[in-house]
Amino acid sequence: MRLLRLNGHSQVRVHTGIGRDNRTDLYQDRRNYVWDNNGDQAILRSDRHRVVDTVAWGRRH
């Protein structure tokens, strides 16, 4: 698992596909789909595992 430190009010996009990480985009380098188009949830946690933010979409939420 890679860790990334974000400053306050900063943002990063997480991609499941293959690519090169930079300041604004992180790639998981997966060849298979991870997100469910019908509904899923992403959770951002602090280094102490506290929930910082969440986003959910689709029928499940």
C-alpha positions in Angstrom: 0.0 0.0 0.0 1.3 3.4 -0.9 0.8 6.3 1.4 0.4 9.9 0.3 0.5 13.0 2.4 -2.0 15.7 1.3 -1.9 19.2 2.5 -5.2 20.9 3.6 -7.5 21.7 0.7 -5.4 19.7 -1.8 -6.8 17.1 -4.1 -5.7 14.0 -5.9 -7.4 11.7 -8.5 -7.1 8.0 -8.0 -7.0 5.9 -11.2 -7.3 2.1 -11.2 -5.6 1.8 -14.5 -1.9 1.9 -15.4 -0.1 5.2 -15.5 2.7 7.3 -14.0 2.0 9.0 -10.6 2.4 12.7 -10.3 1.2 15.5 -8.0 -2.4 15.3 -9.0 -2.9 11.7 -10.2 -2.2 8.4 -8.6 -2.4 5.1 -10.5 -3.1 1.7 -8.9 -1.7 -0.1 -11.9 -4.5 -2.6 -12.0 -5.5 -4.3 -15.2 -9.0 -5.3 -13.9 -11.9 -3.1 -13.0 -12.3 -2.2 -9.3 -15.3 0.1 -9.1 -18.8 -1.1 -9.5 -20.8 1.0 -12.0 -24.0 0.2 -10.2 -22.8 1.7 -6.9 -19.7 1.8 -4.8 -17.9 3.9 -2.2 -14.5 5.4 -1.7 -13.1 6.3 1.7 -10.2 8.6 2.5 -8.5 7.8 5.8 -5.9 9.6 7.8 -2.6 8.0 8.8 -4.4 7.1 12.0 -7.2 5.3 10.1 -9.8 8.0 10.9 -12.3 8.7 8.1 -11.5 12.1 6.5 -13.9 12.0 3.6 -16.2 9.6 1.6 -17.9 9.5 -1.7 -20.6 7.1 -2.7 -22.6 6.6 -5.9 -25.3 4.4 -7.4 -28.1 2.3 -6.1 -26.3 0.9 -3.1 -26.1 4.3 -1.4 
